Amino acid sequence: MGVDGSGVLTVEEAFRAAVRMVEQYVDLEERPDEALVLLLQYMESDPARWTDWLEAVRWGLANADAVDPHA
């Protein structure tokens, strides 16, 4: 996938990107929000995360107008 946003990610690639985004935020902040730290721990270790991720993907596909990624 290009940096310009072209291309298509697999569900697995999108999950890794989401984990990295949360990691970057937690690493960047001097005092990261506890909820984000817990989210990162959950994303990296909880077996239920994959089922939750797939549900979030299904929701995102069904609700394309719900969140503007460019806002």
Residue, then its C-alpha position, 0 to 999 in steps of 0.5 A: m500500500g502506498v503512503d498516499g492511501s492507495g491500495v487495499l489492506t488485508v484485515e490482518e494488515a489493518f489490525r497491525a496498523a491499528v496496533r502500531m498507531v496506538e503504540q506510536y501514540v502511547d510512546l509519543e505522550e509523556r503521560p499517555d492516557e491509562a485507557l490507551v495503555l490498557l487498549l494497547q495491552y489488550m490488542e497485544s495479548d487478549p485472545a478475544r481481540w481478534t473476534d472484536w477486531l473482526e466485529a469492528v471491521r464488519w461495523g466499519l464496512a456497514n457504516a462507511d459514513a459514521v466516521d470521517p477519517h480526514a476530519 
